[in-house]
């Protein structure tokens, strides 16, 4: 779906999409259609990054941080 030249581009797109999702969730709610759309797009980006990262020379700490931050944000949906 997306085309990247290097892992840094992938991580930047993940950061941007994550920020869009969080801003939308704060403005329109965690269950709004737009927030869910951003969440699904973010899932695709993260999955693509994980597949591509198998070919990278070392794991990237930035993506681990993004996952940890996501874990902190999404439990609010269950409330």
LOKOLLO-936241 format. One record per residue: residue in three letters; x, y, z of N, C-alpha, C in turn. Coordinates in steps of 0.05 Angstrom, whole numbers, padded with zeros to 5 digits. Example, Ala and Ser with C-alpha at 12.3 -4.5 7.8 and 13.67 -1.06 7.14 Angstrom:
BEGIN
 code     nx     ny     nz    cax    cay    caz     cx     cy     cz
  ALA  00264 -00114  00156  00246 -00090  00156  00264 -00066  00156
  SER  00257 -00045  00142  00273 -00021  00143  00258  00001  00157
This chain:
BEGIN
 code     nx     ny     nz    cax    cay    caz     cx     cy     cz
  UNK  00016 -00024  00000  00000  00000  00000  00017  00025  00000
  UNK  00037  00026  00018  00055  00049  00019  00082  00042  00008
  UNK  00097  00062 -00002  00124  00057 -00012  00144  00074  00002
  UNK  00165  00061  00012  00185  00076  00028  00213  00068  00018
  UNK  00231  00087  00020  00259  00082  00012  00276  00072  00036
  UNK  00267  00078  00060  00283  00070  00084  00265  00069  00108
  UNK  00275  00056  00130  00260  00054  00154  00252  00081  00167
  UNK  00269  00100  00164  00264  00127  00176  00238  00139  00164
  UNK  00234  00135  00138  00210  00145  00125  00185  00131  00137
  UNK  00188  00105  00141  00166  00090  00153  00159  00100  00181
  UNK  00180  00104  00197  00175  00113  00224  00163  00141  00225
  UNK  00171  00158  00206  00160  00185  00205  00131  00184  00198
  UNK  00123  00167  00180  00095  00164  00172  00079  00153  00195
  UNK  00090  00134  00210  00077  00123  00234  00072  00145  00255
  UNK  00092  00162  00259  00090  00184  00279  00068  00203  00270
  UNK  00067  00210  00245  00048  00229  00234  00020  00218  00237
  UNK  00016  00193  00229 -00010  00180  00230 -00020  00177  00259
  UNK -00001  00170  00276 -00008  00167  00305 -00017  00194  00316
  UNK -00003  00216  00310 -00011  00242  00319 -00038  00250  00309
  UNK -00044  00244  00284 -00070  00250  00272 -00092  00234  00287
  UNK -00086  00209  00293 -00106  00193  00307 -00112  00204  00335
  UNK -00091  00210  00349 -00094  00220  00377 -00109  00247  00377
  UNK -00101  00265  00358 -00115  00291  00357 -00144  00287  00350
  UNK -00150  00269  00332 -00178  00264  00325 -00193  00252  00348
  UNK -00180  00233  00362 -00193  00221  00385 -00200  00241  00407
  UNK -00181  00259  00411 -00186  00280  00431 -00208  00299  00423
  UNK -00210  00305  00397 -00230  00324  00387 -00257  00311  00383
  UNK -00258  00287  00372 -00283  00275  00363 -00291  00250  00379
  UNK -00273  00240  00396 -00278  00216  00411 -00263  00192  00400
  UNK -00259  00173  00418 -00243  00150  00411 -00258  00131  00392
  UNK -00284  00133  00391 -00300  00115  00374 -00311  00128  00349
  UNK -00302  00153  00343 -00312  00166  00319 -00302  00151  00294
  UNK -00316  00154  00272 -00308  00140  00248 -00281  00149  00239
  UNK -00275  00175  00241 -00249  00185  00232 -00226  00174  00249
  UNK -00230  00173  00275 -00210  00162  00293 -00204  00133  00287
  UNK -00225  00118  00282 -00222  00090  00276 -00208  00086  00249
  UNK -00214  00104  00230 -00201  00103  00204 -00171  00107  00207
  UNK -00164  00128  00223 -00135  00133  00228 -00122  00109  00242
  UNK -00136  00097  00261 -00126  00074  00276 -00120  00051  00257
  UNK -00139  00046  00239 -00135  00024  00220 -00111  00030  00201
  UNK -00109  00054  00192 -00086  00062  00175 -00060  00059  00190
  UNK -00060  00067  00216 -00037  00064  00232 -00029  00034  00236
  UNK -00049  00017  00240 -00044 -00012  00242 -00030 -00022  00217
  UNK -00040 -00013  00194 -00027 -00022  00168  00002 -00013  00167
  UNK  00007  00012  00174  00034  00022  00173  00052  00007  00192
  UNK  00042  00002  00217  00059 -00013  00236  00064 -00041  00227
  UNK  00044 -00054  00215  00048 -00082  00205  00068 -00082  00183
  UNK  00067 -00062  00165  00087 -00060  00143  00115 -00056  00154
  UNK  00116 -00039  00175  00142 -00034  00187  00154 -00059  00199
  UNK  00136 -00074  00213  00146 -00099  00226  00155 -00119  00205
  UNK  00141 -00121  00183  00150 -00139  00162  00177 -00130  00151
  UNK  00179 -00105  00145  00204 -00094  00134  00227 -00095  00154
  UNK  00221 -00093  00180  00242 -00092  00200  00257 -00119  00202
  UNK  00245 -00140  00193  00259 -00165  00193  00284 -00164  00175
  UNK  00284 -00145  00157  00307 -00142  00139  00326 -00120  00148
  UNK  00319 -00105  00169  00337 -00085  00180  00359 -00098  00196
  UNK  00381 -00083  00199  00404 -00095  00213  00400 -00097  00243
  UNK  00384 -00078  00255  00379 -00080  00284  00351 -00068  00290
  UNK  00339 -00077  00311  00312 -00067  00318  00314 -00037  00324
  UNK  00293 -00023  00318  00293  00006  00322  00277  00012  00348
  UNK  00290  00027  00366  00278  00034  00391  00254  00053  00388
  UNK  00254  00069  00367  00232  00088  00363  00205  00074  00361
  UNK  00205  00052  00346  00179  00038  00343  00170  00025  00369
  UNK  00189  00016  00385  00181  00006  00412  00168  00027  00428
  UNK  00179  00051  00427  00167  00074  00441  00139  00080  00431
  UNK  00135  00079  00405  00109  00084  00394  00089  00063  00403
  UNK  00097  00038  00404  00079  00017  00414  00072  00021  00443
  UNK  00091  00028  00459  00086  00034  00488  00067  00057  00491
  UNK  00070  00078  00475  00052  00100  00477  00024  00093  00468
  UNK  00022  00076  00448 -00005  00067  00439 -00019  00051  00461
  UNK -00004  00035  00475 -00015  00019  00496 -00027  00037  00517
  UNK -00015  00060  00522 -00024  00079  00542 -00049  00094  00532
  UNK -00052  00098  00506 -00075  00114  00496 -00100  00097  00493
  UNK -00099  00073  00482 -00122  00058  00475 -00139  00047  00498
  UNK -00128  00043  00522 -00146  00033  00543 -00168  00052  00549
  UNK -00166  00078  00542 -00187  00097  00547 -00212  00090  00532
  UNK -00209  00075  00510 -00232  00067  00494 -00250  00048  00509
  UNK -00238  00032  00526 -00253  00012  00541 -00269  00023  00564
  UNK -00263  00048  00571 -00276  00060  00595 -00305  00068  00588
